[in-house]
Amino acid sequence: MTDVFRRTLLVASVVVVVAGVALIDRTVAVSPPPTSQAQLDSGVTQVAAAGVESSAWYCTGGSGASGGAPAKVLLSNVGASAVSGTLTAFSSSGVSGKFPVYVPAHASSTLVPAGLVPGAWVAATIELDGGSVGATEEVSGPQGWSEAPCASSTSSSWYFSHGSTLGNDDLELSLFNPTATSSSVDVDLVTTVSGALQPPAYQEIQVPARSVVNESLADHAQQDPATATEVFALSGSVVATELEMTGQAPASGLSLMLGTPSPAASWSVPISTLPAQGRIAFHVFNPSGELANVDVVVKTSEQTSSPLIVPVKPDSATTIFANSIPFVSPGVPFTASFQSRNGVGVVVDRQVVAAPESQVPQRGTVPAVSSSSDQWLVPHLIGPGTGPGKLAIQNVSGRPIRVTVYASGSSGLVEVANLSARTLEPGTVLVDGPTPPPPSADLVVEASGPVNVELDTNKVGAAGVVVAPALPMG
């Protein structure tokens, strides 16, 4: 796990490979190293500015048409000009194909990679001739549905703080290499049953250029209720997602998660609501070789908790149940922040488990937010999630911030009346809903300072089981 020599070798290898990619294939360029943690995190899901000549998205993690979680991709164009391009679909069986893409101005387009190429698992590269377009992926099946952002760049490392292989739970890791250079990848696991693992079968996994490789983590993390994952590209770079399939309907769920490229010292969850029958668990993963002392602060509209100091041992994960935090009660929305007081980077997610009822999924895991932006694209809800949702905008700065929300449609960007020119005090959250958004409208959140955004979707067992991805805009 913590291996100084290997990480030094990794850095040296990446420098050489990135240079090779730039020379061989300019259509899949690897960005220069970010200069800050916020740039690193937001850059992986960054919506390119309107004036750029080209942009690209990389989507992976869903199954083929005959699998348990077929993939669907939504392209949202909030710009004033139509954008066209090409979608190249790949399957785990080695089949690929190219298809034209067109997204009108202030409109969207839904693509179905699962139906384009045969294979158990699929991925897609979407290359566009302009910016202002965001890409998100949805998976759905008998166990429920989930949404996650596609990636706007590859990375040499990815981290996941939680997944389950307990009982019949399935945890699938997707490694997608959209570049023209082959990648060699190590996958390490941190489990509650066996501790830190480096399975030989997961070391130096070869991911050929323009291909997708899938690994079932239950093969090596067996009957484990909480498995954290680290992905390191020894050469080249990839996009990594995890798909967790838990339980059986109605007590079931699908969770598609894009990994985070780097641990961070600060994380937040803009809004959570404890279900009447169920639980919320926050998983804090420390992949470093140092102890992380993490302050956890919970805030409702009326109360703020004193910091709960949570020590997270090296190469381990800790679970914090919201049910055990004072004044967190069912039905009352709250925000949660996580700050490593000694600066050691961690990875955080939120898991919601509700009592079985008619609506699935009942279980879902989504990453917390480690970066902030003053402009966000919130794609409209698709598939099972259409209908009223709850939008939360959190001020993460130390000063008042002015916020306006726009709906993107045939008339361009139009202010949403009840969310126009609202002022948020430091640390507060603006919540709207559950109310139906304008029909099929993508939303743009603009603020005078850094905010975090969460859109809880409808037609699920409890709030927060599925979150519509919010994408920072360049």
Buried (B, 14 or more C-beta within 10 A) or exposed (E): BEBEEEEEEBEEBBEEBBEBBEEEBEEBBBBEEBEEBBBBBBBBBBBBEBEEEBBBBBBBBBBBBEBBBBBBBBBBBBBEBBBEBBBBBBBBBEBBEEBEBEBEBBBBBEBBBBBBBBBBBBBBBBBBBBBBBBBBBBBBBEBBBBBBBBBBBBBBBBBBBBBBBBEEBBBBBBBBBBBBBBBBBBBBBBBBBEEBBBBEEBBEBEBEBBBBBBBEBBEBBEEBBBBBBBBBBBBBBBBBBBBBBBBEBBBBBBBBBBBBBBBBBBBBBBBBBBBEEBBBBBBBBBBBEBEBBBBBBBBBEEEEBEBBEBEBEBBBBBBBEBBEBEEBBEEBBBBBBBBBEEEBBBBBBBBBBBBBEEBBBBBBBBBBBBBBBBBBBBBBBBBBBBEBBBBBBBBBBEEEBEBBBBBBBEEEBBEBEEBEEBEBEEBBBBBBBBEEBEEBBBBBBBBBBBBBBBBBBBBBBBBBBBBBBBBBBB
